């Protein structure tokens, strides 16, 4: 079984145990029917613990990127150009990630620079810029969704998913598997 299938199976078992526990706690307290004892909840797997650490590190990285930008904006003004500019704090927050930290930092930096450079948000332009950059740097099949309010359900390649926000702009960047087309005979 490949790693992606194993991870999917582990997550499925974990979610099923959560559902069972939720149903047991939500049952009415009056004369509950006898039920077999529930197995103890499954311990967190190494993958889940690793994902939590990655998410924490990504949040710290995003905050570090914002702080670094603020320091540059404050100290780099030197002269008349810096006086007319008001200081604007931009919040960056990683919502969910399954991507190496270096790639997360690159995506956040690119999005931050693009949003800061635009007078008015152009979602299509930002999505296209992120997609093209990741396609050229990390290979094909990257997809990017940018907006202020959207919902999605996507399937992504392992290590190729990032959902984050820059101010009130939400960005979903993910990679799908590329398989060569078979020619019919």
N, C-alpha and C positions, 0 to 999 in steps of 0.2 A: 504494500500500500504506500502511495506517495505521501510526502509530508503534508500536503494540502488536505488530502482526504483524512489523514490522521487527525489533523487539527480540527477539521469540520466535525468529525466523529466525537472528539473530546468536548467541543463546544455544545454539540447536540445533547450529549449525556448531561452536561452541567446544567443546561437550560431546562431539560426535563426534570432534573432534581429540584430546581428552583420552582418550577410549576407545581410539582407535587407538594412541596412545602407550603406554597402560597395557598393551594386548595385546602390543605389541612388546617391552616390557621384561619381561613375564611369560613370554615364550616360552622353551622349554628351550635351554640353551647348546650342547647336542650337535648338530652338523650342522644348523644352522638352514637352512630352505629359502630359496632366493634370493627376495627380495621387492623390489618396486620401492621406490626411496627415498621416505621419507615427506616430505611437505611440511613446512616449518618450522611450528611452532605459530603460530596466528593471534595477532597482537598484541592486547593488551587494548583493547577499544573504549572510547570516551569514556564510554559508559553504565556500563561496569564500573568504570572509574576513579572516576566520579562517585558510584556506589553505595558504593564503599569509603570515599570521603570523607564521605558522608552517615552511614555507619555509625560511623565514627570520631567525627564531631561529635556523633552521638546518644549515644554512650557517654560522651563528655565532659559532655554536657548532663545525662545521668542522674546522673552522679557529682556534678555541681554542684548538682542538685536535692537530693540526699541530704545533701550538706554544708551547704546552706543550711538544711534542716530541722533538722539537728543543732545548728546554731548557734542557731536560734530556740528549740529545746527547752532548751538549756543556759542561754541568757541571759534567756528570758522567764519563768522560774519565780518570781522575786522574792518571797520570803516562805515561809509554811508549806506552800503547795501544791506547791512545787518540791522540798521536802526528802524527802517520802515516795516520790517518783517515781524509779525507777531509769532510768538512761540506756540506751536500746535503740538500737543501730545497725541500720538497715535497709539492705540492699544492693539496689540497683536495677541491672539489667543489660539492655541492649537486645541481643537475640539476632539479629534480622533486621528490616530496615526498608526500605520503599519509600514514604516519607511525608515531607512537608516537616517541617523541624526544629521549627517552632512547634507543629504538630499533635502531634508526638512528645512535646514537653515538656508539652503540655496533658494528653495521655493518661497520661503517667507521673505527673504531679502528681495527677490525679484518682484514679488507682489507689493511689498512695502514701497519700493522705489517707483513702481508704476502708479500706484494709487497716489503717492505724494506728488508725482509729476503731472497728473491729470487735474485740470481745473474742475471738471465734472466727470463723474464715473462713466466710463464706456466699458460695459461688461464684456461685450464681444471682443473688443481690442485687447483687454487684459487677459481673457481666456485664451485667445489666439497666441499672445506673446508667451504665456506660460507653457502652453502646449508645444509651440515651436522650439522653445529653449530646451525643454525636457526631451523632445524627440531627437534633437541634434546631439545633446550631451549624453543621454542614457539609452538611446535606441528608440525604435518606433512604438506606436500604439499607445501613446499617452492621450488622455482626455481631460478636459478641464471645464468645469461648470462654475460660473461666477454670477452672483446675484445678491439681492438684499433679502429675499425670501423665496426659498424653493425646497422641494422635497425630492429625494431620490433613493433608489435602491439599485446598487451596482455590484457587479462581480468584478473583482480585481485580481491581479497577479500578486502572489505573496511578496511583501516588501515594496509594494507600489501603491500605497493609499495614503492620502493626507487630506484632512478636512480642517480648515482653520479660518479665522476671521481677521481682517485688518479693518479697524474701526467697525463700521456697520456693513461691511462687504464680506460675504461668506464665499469661500473658495473651496471647491472639491477638485482635487487633482488625483487621478488614478491611472493605472496602467493595466491594459488587458493583454492576454496571451496572443501572440501572432503565430498562426499555423499556416504553412504553405498550402495553397490550394492544389488538390489533386485533379489532374486532367482526366475527364471521362474518356473511356476507350470504346 
